[in-house]
Amino acid sequence: MIDPRNSLGLHWLAALTEESLWFLALVVLVAIPVLAAAMVLLAPIFYPILLSLQIDPLFFGIIMVISLAIGHNTPPVGLCLFVACDIGGVKLERLVKEVAPLVLAMIAATFVMNCFPQVVLFLPNLLR
């Protein structure tokens, strides 16, 4: 078992972090361009904090993947936007206008999932 008090001196982050605050931290971190690299870098940093706050790691993983996916669809990094622009032959500004309502819906859904974790964990809890 990892002792969150001795891991990399992150006591200050654990003290600042509550369920609504770590959601906002993930929203800020969605600008990391490579999803797999972001998960490899961020998961070990946040894991001791999750344990100290008694947050389910599976729930955090789901929220993390969704938040990072939102980052792939929003500027300035928006890797998916640039690929779609190149394939479709449209300008980035036009695509952003079309994608903006969908990204807002994804952010709202992530916020709802954060507020009601039992919705996200319903099926995994049935399988445990």
Order of alpha helices (4+ residues) and beta strands (2+ residues): alpha-alpha-alpha-alpha-alpha-alpha-alpha-alpha
